[in-house]
Amino acid sequence: MRKTLKAAWWIGLFSFLAYGAVKLVFAVACNLGGHNMTEAIFGVTTPIILGLAIGVEAFLWFRQAH
């Protein structure tokens, strides 16, 4: 149980950091390039999906490297 909670914590941390980075990139792109409905939809959903995927991948990469 402890190993699972530790893995979940690391995945959550990496996901949170990745979400922030992807959200920042989308915010800059939307502010510089104008903003339409398609960008608004992707700007809300994509950081969540990519943040989770990057978090899991980063955890697996660091676990394998360690």
mmCIF file of the N, C-alpha and C atoms, coordinates in Angstrom:
data_MODEL
# 
_entry.id   MODEL 
# 
loop_
_atom_site.group_PDB 
_atom_site.id 
_atom_site.type_symbol 
_atom_site.label_atom_id 
_atom_site.label_alt_id 
_atom_site.label_comp_id 
_atom_site.label_asym_id 
_atom_site.label_entity_id 
_atom_site.label_seq_id 
_atom_site.pdbx_PDB_ins_code 
_atom_site.Cartn_x 
_atom_site.Cartn_y 
_atom_site.Cartn_z 
_atom_site.occupancy 
_atom_site.B_iso_or_equiv 
_atom_site.pdbx_formal_charge 
_atom_site.auth_seq_id 
_atom_site.auth_comp_id 
_atom_site.auth_asym_id 
_atom_site.auth_atom_id 
_atom_site.pdbx_PDB_model_num 
ATOM 1   N N  . MET A 1 1  ? 0.825   -1.199 0.000   1.00 0.00 ? 1  MET A N  1 
ATOM 2   C CA . MET A 1 1  ? 0.000   0.000  0.000   1.00 0.00 ? 1  MET A CA 1 
ATOM 3   C C  . MET A 1 1  ? 0.872   1.267  0.000   1.00 0.00 ? 1  MET A C  1 
ATOM 4   N N  . ARG A 1 2  ? 1.941   1.234  0.790   1.00 0.00 ? 2  ARG A N  1 
ATOM 5   C CA . ARG A 1 2  ? 2.803   2.406  0.875   1.00 0.00 ? 2  ARG A CA 1 
ATOM 6   C C  . ARG A 1 2  ? 3.461   2.708  -0.471  1.00 0.00 ? 2  ARG A C  1 
ATOM 7   N N  . LYS A 1 3  ? 3.879   1.653  -1.181  1.00 0.00 ? 3  LYS A N  1 
ATOM 8   C CA . LYS A 1 3  ? 4.514   1.824  -2.489  1.00 0.00 ? 3  LYS A CA 1 
ATOM 9   C C  . LYS A 1 3  ? 3.537   2.448  -3.488  1.00 0.00 ? 3  LYS A C  1 
ATOM 10  N N  . THR A 1 4  ? 2.285   2.020  -3.432  1.00 0.00 ? 4  THR A N  1 
ATOM 11  C CA . THR A 1 4  ? 1.257   2.555  -4.327  1.00 0.00 ? 4  THR A CA 1 
ATOM 12  C C  . THR A 1 4  ? 0.984   4.025  -4.040  1.00 0.00 ? 4  THR A C  1 
ATOM 13  N N  . LEU A 1 5  ? 0.902   4.382  -2.761  1.00 0.00 ? 5  LEU A N  1 
ATOM 14  C CA . LEU A 1 5  ? 0.665   5.784  -2.398  1.00 0.00 ? 5  LEU A CA 1 
ATOM 15  C C  . LEU A 1 5  ? 1.845   6.672  -2.796  1.00 0.00 ? 5  LEU A C  1 
ATOM 16  N N  . LYS A 1 6  ? 3.040   6.146  -2.625  1.00 0.00 ? 6  LYS A N  1 
ATOM 17  C CA . LYS A 1 6  ? 4.223   6.913  -3.020  1.00 0.00 ? 6  LYS A CA 1 
ATOM 18  C C  . LYS A 1 6  ? 4.237   7.133  -4.530  1.00 0.00 ? 6  LYS A C  1 
ATOM 19  N N  . ALA A 1 7  ? 3.912   6.105  -5.302  1.00 0.00 ? 7  ALA A N  1 
ATOM 20  C CA . ALA A 1 7  ? 3.851   6.236  -6.754  1.00 0.00 ? 7  ALA A CA 1 
ATOM 21  C C  . ALA A 1 7  ? 2.762   7.229  -7.167  1.00 0.00 ? 7  ALA A C  1 
ATOM 22  N N  . ALA A 1 8  ? 1.605   7.154  -6.512  1.00 0.00 ? 8  ALA A N  1 
ATOM 23  C CA . ALA A 1 8  ? 0.511   8.083  -6.822  1.00 0.00 ? 8  ALA A CA 1 
ATOM 24  C C  . ALA A 1 8  ? 0.908   9.519  -6.502  1.00 0.00 ? 8  ALA A C  1 
ATOM 25  N N  . TRP A 1 9  ? 1.645   9.714  -5.416  1.00 0.00 ? 9  TRP A N  1 
ATOM 26  C CA . TRP A 1 9  ? 2.088   11.056 -5.049  1.00 0.00 ? 9  TRP A CA 1 
ATOM 27  C C  . TRP A 1 9  ? 3.035   11.614 -6.100  1.00 0.00 ? 9  TRP A C  1 
ATOM 28  N N  . TRP A 1 10 ? 3.997   10.811 -6.549  1.00 0.00 ? 10 TRP A N  1 
ATOM 29  C CA . TRP A 1 10 ? 4.941   11.267 -7.574  1.00 0.00 ? 10 TRP A CA 1 
ATOM 30  C C  . TRP A 1 10 ? 4.236   11.545 -8.896  1.00 0.00 ? 10 TRP A C  1 
ATOM 31  N N  . ILE A 1 11 ? 3.328   10.670 -9.282  1.00 0.00 ? 11 ILE A N  1 
ATOM 32  C CA . ILE A 1 11 ? 2.571   10.891 -10.518 1.00 0.00 ? 11 ILE A CA 1 
ATOM 33  C C  . ILE A 1 11 ? 1.762   12.179 -10.404 1.00 0.00 ? 11 ILE A C  1 
ATOM 34  N N  . GLY A 1 12 ? 1.141   12.405 -9.261  1.00 0.00 ? 12 GLY A N  1 
ATOM 35  C CA . GLY A 1 12 ? 0.381   13.637 -9.036  1.00 0.00 ? 12 GLY A CA 1 
ATOM 36  C C  . GLY A 1 12 ? 1.257   14.874 -9.121  1.00 0.00 ? 12 GLY A C  1 
ATOM 37  N N  . LEU A 1 13 ? 2.443   14.809 -8.527  1.00 0.00 ? 13 LEU A N  1 
ATOM 38  C CA . LEU A 1 13 ? 3.366   15.947 -8.570  1.00 0.00 ? 13 LEU A CA 1 
ATOM 39  C C  . LEU A 1 13 ? 3.804   16.243 -9.999  1.00 0.00 ? 13 LEU A C  1 
ATOM 40  N N  . PHE A 1 14 ? 4.247   15.213 -10.719 1.00 0.00 ? 14 PHE A N  1 
ATOM 41  C CA . PHE A 1 14 ? 4.677   15.414 -12.100 1.00 0.00 ? 14 PHE A CA 1 
ATOM 42  C C  . PHE A 1 14 ? 3.519   15.901 -12.979 1.00 0.00 ? 14 PHE A C  1 
ATOM 43  N N  . SER A 1 15 ? 2.317   15.373 -12.740 1.00 0.00 ? 15 SER A N  1 
ATOM 44  C CA . SER A 1 15 ? 1.150   15.792 -13.515 1.00 0.00 ? 15 SER A CA 1 
ATOM 45  C C  . SER A 1 15 ? 0.824   17.260 -13.253 1.00 0.00 ? 15 SER A C  1 
ATOM 46  N N  . PHE A 1 16 ? 0.901   17.669 -11.995 1.00 0.00 ? 16 PHE A N  1 
ATOM 47  C CA . PHE A 1 16 ? 0.630   19.058 -11.634 1.00 0.00 ? 16 PHE A CA 1 
ATOM 48  C C  . PHE A 1 16 ? 1.632   20.000 -12.298 1.00 0.00 ? 16 PHE A C  1 
ATOM 49  N N  . LEU A 1 17 ? 2.912   19.648 -12.265 1.00 0.00 ? 17 LEU A N  1 
ATOM 50  C CA . LEU A 1 17 ? 3.933   20.483 -12.895 1.00 0.00 ? 17 LEU A CA 1 
ATOM 51  C C  . LEU A 1 17 ? 3.763   20.530 -14.410 1.00 0.00 ? 17 LEU A C  1 
ATOM 52  N N  . ALA A 1 18 ? 3.463   19.389 -15.005 1.00 0.00 ? 18 ALA A N  1 
ATOM 53  C CA . ALA A 1 18 ? 3.260   19.344 -16.456 1.00 0.00 ? 18 ALA A CA 1 
ATOM 54  C C  . ALA A 1 18 ? 2.016   20.126 -16.855 1.00 0.00 ? 18 ALA A C  1 
ATOM 55  N N  . TYR A 1 19 ? 0.946   20.014 -16.052 1.00 0.00 ? 19 TYR A N  1 
ATOM 56  C CA . TYR A 1 19 ? -0.272  20.774 -16.327 1.00 0.00 ? 19 TYR A CA 1 
ATOM 57  C C  . TYR A 1 19 ? 0.037   22.272 -16.347 1.00 0.00 ? 19 TYR A C  1 
ATOM 58  N N  . GLY A 1 20 ? 0.784   22.729 -15.361 1.00 0.00 ? 20 GLY A N  1 
ATOM 59  C CA . GLY A 1 20 ? 1.137   24.152 -15.307 1.00 0.00 ? 20 GLY A CA 1 
ATOM 60  C C  . GLY A 1 20 ? 1.950   24.595 -16.512 1.00 0.00 ? 20 GLY A C  1 
ATOM 61  N N  . ALA A 1 21 ? 2.904   23.761 -16.922 1.00 0.00 ? 21 ALA A N  1 
ATOM 62  C CA . ALA A 1 21 ? 3.737   24.115 -18.073 1.00 0.00 ? 21 ALA A CA 1 
ATOM 63  C C  . ALA A 1 21 ? 2.919   24.154 -19.363 1.00 0.00 ? 21 ALA A C  1 
ATOM 64  N N  . VAL A 1 22 ? 2.073   23.142 -19.572 1.00 0.00 ? 22 VAL A N  1 
ATOM 65  C CA . VAL A 1 22 ? 1.253   23.106 -20.792 1.00 0.00 ? 22 VAL A CA 1 
ATOM 66  C C  . VAL A 1 22 ? 0.241   24.250 -20.781 1.00 0.00 ? 22 VAL A C  1 
ATOM 67  N N  . LYS A 1 23 ? -0.343  24.536 -19.636 1.00 0.00 ? 23 LYS A N  1 
ATOM 68  C CA . LYS A 1 23 ? -1.306  25.638 -19.530 1.00 0.00 ? 23 LYS A CA 1 
ATOM 69  C C  . LYS A 1 23 ? -0.629  26.972 -19.847 1.00 0.00 ? 23 LYS A C  1 
ATOM 70  N N  . LEU A 1 24 ? 0.600   27.148 -19.381 1.00 0.00 ? 24 LEU A N  1 
ATOM 71  C CA . LEU A 1 24 ? 1.342   28.370 -19.664 1.00 0.00 ? 24 LEU A CA 1 
ATOM 72  C C  . LEU A 1 24 ? 1.621   28.513 -21.154 1.00 0.00 ? 24 LEU A C  1 
ATOM 73  N N  . VAL A 1 25 ? 2.014   27.427 -21.807 1.00 0.00 ? 25 VAL A N  1 
ATOM 74  C CA . VAL A 1 25 ? 2.268   27.463 -23.258 1.00 0.00 ? 25 VAL A CA 1 
ATOM 75  C C  . VAL A 1 25 ? 0.986   27.818 -24.005 1.00 0.00 ? 25 VAL A C  1 
ATOM 76  N N  . PHE A 1 26 ? -0.143  27.207 -23.615 1.00 0.00 ? 26 PHE A N  1 
ATOM 77  C CA . PHE A 1 26 ? -1.406  27.522 -24.272 1.00 0.00 ? 26 PHE A CA 1 
ATOM 78  C C  . PHE A 1 26 ? -1.820  28.971 -24.014 1.00 0.00 ? 26 PHE A C  1 
ATOM 79  N N  . ALA A 1 27 ? -1.593  29.475 -22.826 1.00 0.00 ? 27 ALA A N  1 
ATOM 80  C CA . ALA A 1 27 ? -1.958  30.860 -22.520 1.00 0.00 ? 27 ALA A CA 1 
ATOM 81  C C  . ALA A 1 27 ? -1.153  31.834 -23.375 1.00 0.00 ? 27 ALA A C  1 
ATOM 82  N N  . VAL A 1 28 ? 0.129   31.575 -23.527 1.00 0.00 ? 28 VAL A N  1 
ATOM 83  C CA . VAL A 1 28 ? 0.976   32.445 -24.350 1.00 0.00 ? 28 VAL A CA 1 
ATOM 84  C C  . VAL A 1 28 ? 0.536   32.372 -25.811 1.00 0.00 ? 28 VAL A C  1 
ATOM 85  N N  . ALA A 1 29 ? 0.280   31.161 -26.305 1.00 0.00 ? 29 ALA A N  1 
ATOM 86  C CA . ALA A 1 29 ? -0.149  31.008 -27.700 1.00 0.00 ? 29 ALA A CA 1 
ATOM 87  C C  . ALA A 1 29 ? -1.473  31.704 -27.952 1.00 0.00 ? 29 ALA A C  1 
ATOM 88  N N  . CYS A 1 30 ? -2.400  31.596 -27.016 1.00 0.00 ? 30 CYS A N  1 
ATOM 89  C CA . CYS A 1 30 ? -3.707  32.238 -27.199 1.00 0.00 ? 30 CYS A CA 1 
ATOM 90  C C  . CYS A 1 30 ? -3.601  33.758 -27.135 1.00 0.00 ? 30 CYS A C  1 
ATOM 91  N N  . ASN A 1 31 ? -2.759  34.276 -26.264 1.00 0.00 ? 31 ASN A N  1 
ATOM 92  C CA . ASN A 1 31 ? -2.623  35.726 -26.139 1.00 0.00 ? 31 ASN A CA 1 
ATOM 93  C C  . ASN A 1 31 ? -1.891  36.341 -27.325 1.00 0.00 ? 31 ASN A C  1 
ATOM 94  N N  . LEU A 1 32 ? -0.926  35.617 -27.879 1.00 0.00 ? 32 LEU A N  1 
ATOM 95  C CA . LEU A 1 32 ? -0.171  36.160 -29.007 1.00 0.00 ? 32 LEU A CA 1 
ATOM 96  C C  . LEU A 1 32 ? -0.891  35.969 -30.337 1.00 0.00 ? 32 LEU A C  1 
ATOM 97  N N  . GLY A 1 33 ? -1.631  34.884 -30.475 1.00 0.00 ? 33 GLY A N  1 
ATOM 98  C CA . GLY A 1 33 ? -2.210  34.568 -31.767 1.00 0.00 ? 33 GLY A CA 1 
ATOM 99  C C  . GLY A 1 33 ? -3.699  34.816 -31.891 1.00 0.00 ? 33 GLY A C  1 
ATOM 100 N N  . GLY A 1 34 ? -4.293  35.472 -30.941 1.00 0.00 ? 34 GLY A N  1 
ATOM 101 C CA . GLY A 1 34 ? -5.740  35.640 -30.971 1.00 0.00 ? 34 GLY A CA 1 
ATOM 102 C C  . GLY A 1 34 ? -6.395  34.439 -30.294 1.00 0.00 ? 34 GLY A C  1 
ATOM 103 N N  . HIS A 1 35 ? -7.688  34.499 -30.137 1.00 0.00 ? 35 HIS A N  1 
ATOM 104 C CA . HIS A 1 35 ? -8.374  33.446 -29.402 1.00 0.00 ? 35 HIS A CA 1 
ATOM 105 C C  . HIS A 1 35 ? -9.724  33.180 -30.055 1.00 0.00 ? 35 HIS A C  1 
ATOM 106 N N  . ASN A 1 36 ? -9.955  31.922 -30.449 1.00 0.00 ? 36 ASN A N  1 
ATOM 107 C CA . ASN A 1 36 ? -11.258 31.563 -30.995 1.00 0.00 ? 36 ASN A CA 1 
ATOM 108 C C  . ASN A 1 36 ? -11.821 30.376 -30.216 1.00 0.00 ? 36 ASN A C  1 
ATOM 109 N N  . MET A 1 37 ? -12.983 29.870 -30.590 1.00 0.00 ? 37 MET A N  1 
ATOM 110 C CA . MET A 1 37 ? -13.652 28.819 -29.827 1.00 0.00 ? 37 MET A CA 1 
ATOM 111 C C  . MET A 1 37 ? -12.851 27.516 -29.816 1.00 0.00 ? 37 MET A C  1 
ATOM 112 N N  . THR A 1 38 ? -12.232 27.158 -30.921 1.00 0.00 ? 38 THR A N  1 
ATOM 113 C CA . THR A 1 38 ? -11.451 25.925 -30.970 1.00 0.00 ? 38 THR A CA 1 
ATOM 114 C C  . THR A 1 38 ? -10.279 25.998 -29.990 1.00 0.00 ? 38 THR A C  1 
ATOM 115 N N  . GLU A 1 39 ? -9.580  27.112 -29.978 1.00 0.00 ? 39 GLU A N  1 
ATOM 116 C CA . GLU A 1 39 ? -8.472  27.283 -29.036 1.00 0.00 ? 39 GLU A CA 1 
ATOM 117 C C  . GLU A 1 39 ? -8.967  27.257 -27.601 1.00 0.00 ? 39 GLU A C  1 
ATOM 118 N N  . ALA A 1 40 ? -10.122 27.800 -27.352 1.00 0.00 ? 40 ALA A N  1 
ATOM 119 C CA . ALA A 1 40 ? -10.681 27.789 -26.003 1.00 0.00 ? 40 ALA A CA 1 
ATOM 120 C C  . ALA A 1 40 ? -10.981 26.365 -25.542 1.00 0.00 ? 40 ALA A C  1 
ATOM 121 N N  . ILE A 1 41 ? -11.536 25.550 -26.431 1.00 0.00 ? 41 ILE A N  1 
ATOM 122 C CA . ILE A 1 41 ? -11.845 24.162 -26.076 1.00 0.00 ? 41 ILE A CA 1 
ATOM 123 C C  . ILE A 1 41 ? -10.556 23.386 -25.818 1.00 0.00 ? 41 ILE A C  1 
ATOM 124 N N  . PHE A 1 42 ? -9.593  23.504 -26.722 1.00 0.00 ? 42 PHE A N  1 
ATOM 125 C CA . PHE A 1 42 ? -8.326  22.799 -26.530 1.00 0.00 ? 42 PHE A CA 1 
ATOM 126 C C  . PHE A 1 42 ? -7.544  23.356 -25.353 1.00 0.00 ? 42 PHE A C  1 
ATOM 127 N N  . GLY A 1 43 ? -7.666  24.640 -25.108 1.00 0.00 ? 43 GLY A N  1 
ATOM 128 C CA . GLY A 1 43 ? -6.967  25.267 -23.991 1.00 0.00 ? 43 GLY A CA 1 
ATOM 129 C C  . GLY A 1 43 ? -7.450  24.789 -22.640 1.00 0.00 ? 43 GLY A C  1 
ATOM 130 N N  . VAL A 1 44 ? -8.660  24.270 -22.572 1.00 0.00 ? 44 VAL A N  1 
ATOM 131 C CA . VAL A 1 44 ? -9.193  23.744 -21.312 1.00 0.00 ? 44 VAL A CA 1 
ATOM 132 C C  . VAL A 1 44 ? -8.884  22.264 -21.152 1.00 0.00 ? 44 VAL A C  1 
ATOM 133 N N  . THR A 1 45 ? -9.079  21.477 -22.200 1.00 0.00 ? 45 THR A N  1 
ATOM 134 C CA . THR A 1 45 ? -8.972  20.023 -22.068 1.00 0.00 ? 45 THR A CA 1 
ATOM 135 C C  . THR A 1 45 ? -7.564  19.476 -22.269 1.00 0.00 ? 45 THR A C  1 
ATOM 136 N N  . THR A 1 46 ? -6.816  20.017 -23.187 1.00 0.00 ? 46 THR A N  1 
ATOM 137 C CA . THR A 1 46 ? -5.508  19.463 -23.522 1.00 0.00 ? 46 THR A CA 1 
ATOM 138 C C  . THR A 1 46 ? -4.518  19.500 -22.362 1.00 0.00 ? 46 THR A C  1 
ATOM 139 N N  . PRO A 1 47 ? -4.394  20.589 -21.598 1.00 0.00 ? 47 PRO A N  1 
ATOM 140 C CA . PRO A 1 47 ? -3.444  20.559 -20.480 1.00 0.00 ? 47 PRO A CA 1 
ATOM 141 C C  . PRO A 1 47 ? -3.758  19.470 -19.450 1.00 0.00 ? 47 PRO A C  1 
ATOM 142 N N  . ILE A 1 48 ? -5.017  19.173 -19.249 1.00 0.00 ? 48 ILE A N  1 
ATOM 143 C CA . ILE A 1 48 ? -5.382  18.120 -18.303 1.00 0.00 ? 48 ILE A CA 1 
ATOM 144 C C  . ILE A 1 48 ? -4.919  16.766 -18.824 1.00 0.00 ? 48 ILE A C  1 
ATOM 145 N N  . ILE A 1 49 ? -5.222  16.483 -20.081 1.00 0.00 ? 49 ILE A N  1 
ATOM 146 C CA . ILE A 1 49 ? -4.858  15.191 -20.673 1.00 0.00 ? 49 ILE A CA 1 
ATOM 147 C C  . ILE A 1 49 ? -3.341  15.056 -20.789 1.00 0.00 ? 49 ILE A C  1 
ATOM 148 N N  . LEU A 1 50 ? -2.685  16.078 -21.324 1.00 0.00 ? 50 LEU A N  1 
ATOM 149 C CA . LEU A 1 50 ? -1.227  16.017 -21.462 1.00 0.00 ? 50 LEU A CA 1 
ATOM 150 C C  . LEU A 1 50 ? -0.527  16.025 -20.106 1.00 0.00 ? 50 LEU A C  1 
ATOM 151 N N  . GLY A 1 51 ? -1.064  16.764 -19.154 1.00 0.00 ? 51 GLY A N  1 
ATOM 152 C CA . GLY A 1 51 ? -0.479  16.775 -17.814 1.00 0.00 ? 51 GLY A CA 1 
ATOM 153 C C  . GLY A 1 51 ? -0.477  15.395 -17.188 1.00 0.00 ? 51 GLY A C  1 
ATOM 154 N N  . LEU A 1 52 ? -1.575  14.682 -17.305 1.00 0.00 ? 52 LEU A N  1 
ATOM 155 C CA . LEU A 1 52 ? -1.649  13.326 -16.768 1.00 0.00 ? 52 LEU A CA 1 
ATOM 156 C C  . LEU A 1 52 ? -0.696  12.387 -17.504 1.00 0.00 ? 52 LEU A C  1 
ATOM 157 N N  . ALA A 1 53 ? -0.690  12.472 -18.831 1.00 0.00 ? 53 ALA A N  1 
ATOM 158 C CA . ALA A 1 53 ? 0.197   11.601 -19.622 1.00 0.00 ? 53 ALA A CA 1 
ATOM 159 C C  . ALA A 1 53 ? 1.667   11.885 -19.314 1.00 0.00 ? 53 ALA A C  1 
ATOM 160 N N  . ILE A 1 54 ? 2.037   13.147 -19.234 1.00 0.00 ? 54 ILE A N  1 
ATOM 161 C CA . ILE A 1 54 ? 3.424   13.503 -18.926 1.00 0.00 ? 54 ILE A CA 1 
ATOM 162 C C  . ILE A 1 54 ? 3.779   13.079 -17.509 1.00 0.00 ? 54 ILE A C  1 
ATOM 163 N N  . GLY A 1 55 ? 2.849   13.222 -16.579 1.00 0.00 ? 55 GLY A N  1 
ATOM 164 C CA . GLY A 1 55 ? 3.103   12.807 -15.198 1.00 0.00 ? 55 GLY A CA 1 
ATOM 165 C C  . GLY A 1 55 ? 3.384   11.326 -15.078 1.00 0.00 ? 55 GLY A C  1 
ATOM 166 N N  . VAL A 1 56 ? 2.581   10.504 -15.731 1.00 0.00 ? 56 VAL A N  1 
ATOM 167 C CA . VAL A 1 56 ? 2.786   9.059  -15.698 1.00 0.00 ? 56 VAL A CA 1 
ATOM 168 C C  . VAL A 1 56 ? 4.100   8.702  -16.391 1.00 0.00 ? 56 VAL A C  1 
ATOM 169 N N  . GLU A 1 57 ? 4.343   9.290  -17.532 1.00 0.00 ? 57 GLU A N  1 
ATOM 170 C CA . GLU A 1 57 ? 5.574   8.994  -18.274 1.00 0.00 ? 57 GLU A CA 1 
ATOM 171 C C  . GLU A 1 57 ? 6.811   9.424  -17.486 1.00 0.00 ? 57 GLU A C  1 
ATOM 172 N N  . ALA A 1 58 ? 6.769   10.594 -16.859 1.00 0.00 ? 58 ALA A N  1 
ATOM 173 C CA . ALA A 1 58 ? 7.908   11.052 -16.065 1.00 0.00 ? 58 ALA A CA 1 
ATOM 174 C C  . ALA A 1 58 ? 8.157   10.119 -14.888 1.00 0.00 ? 58 ALA A C  1 
ATOM 175 N N  . PHE A 1 59 ? 7.094   9.688  -14.218 1.00 0.00 ? 59 PHE A N  1 
ATOM 176 C CA . PHE A 1 59 ? 7.257   8.751  -13.108 1.00 0.00 ? 59 PHE A CA 1 
ATOM 177 C C  . PHE A 1 59 ? 7.902   7.452  -13.571 1.00 0.00 ? 59 PHE A C  1 
ATOM 178 N N  . LEU A 1 60 ? 7.400   6.903  -14.673 1.00 0.00 ? 60 LEU A N  1 
ATOM 179 C CA . LEU A 1 60 ? 7.957   5.647  -15.179 1.00 0.00 ? 60 LEU A CA 1 
ATOM 180 C C  . LEU A 1 60 ? 9.404   5.823  -15.622 1.00 0.00 ? 60 LEU A C  1 
ATOM 181 N N  . TRP A 1 61 ? 9.722   6.959  -16.219 1.00 0.00 ? 61 TRP A N  1 
ATOM 182 C CA . TRP A 1 61 ? 11.088  7.221  -16.668 1.00 0.00 ? 61 TRP A CA 1 
ATOM 183 C C  . TRP A 1 61 ? 12.027  7.326  -15.478 1.00 0.00 ? 61 TRP A C  1 
ATOM 184 N N  . PHE A 1 62 ? 11.648  8.102  -14.450 1.00 0.00 ? 62 PHE A N  1 
ATOM 185 C CA . PHE A 1 62 ? 12.497  8.257  -13.273 1.00 0.00 ? 62 PHE A CA 1 
ATOM 186 C C  . PHE A 1 62 ? 12.630  6.941  -12.499 1.00 0.00 ? 62 PHE A C  1 
ATOM 187 N N  . ARG A 1 63 ? 11.564  6.156  -12.453 1.00 0.00 ? 63 ARG A N  1 
ATOM 188 C CA . ARG A 1 63 ? 11.620  4.876  -11.753 1.00 0.00 ? 63 ARG A CA 1 
ATOM 189 C C  . ARG A 1 63 ? 12.587  3.931  -12.454 1.00 0.00 ? 63 ARG A C  1 
ATOM 190 N N  . GLN A 1 64 ? 12.556  3.933  -13.787 1.00 0.00 ? 64 GLN A N  1 
ATOM 191 C CA . GLN A 1 64 ? 13.446  3.070  -14.552 1.00 0.00 ? 64 GLN A CA 1 
ATOM 192 C C  . GLN A 1 64 ? 14.901  3.562  -14.428 1.00 0.00 ? 64 GLN A C  1 
ATOM 193 N N  . ALA A 1 65 ? 15.108  4.861  -14.436 1.00 0.00 ? 65 ALA A N  1 
ATOM 194 C CA . ALA A 1 65 ? 16.445  5.428  -14.338 1.00 0.00 ? 65 ALA A CA 1 
ATOM 195 C C  . ALA A 1 65 ? 17.042  5.219  -12.948 1.00 0.00 ? 65 ALA A C  1 
ATOM 196 N N  . HIS A 1 66 ? 16.196  5.177  -11.949 1.00 0.00 ? 66 HIS A N  1 
ATOM 197 C CA . HIS A 1 66 ? 16.655  4.997  -10.570 1.00 0.00 ? 66 HIS A CA 1 
ATOM 198 C C  . HIS A 1 66 ? 16.953  3.545  -10.345 1.00 0.00 ? 66 HIS A C  1 
# 
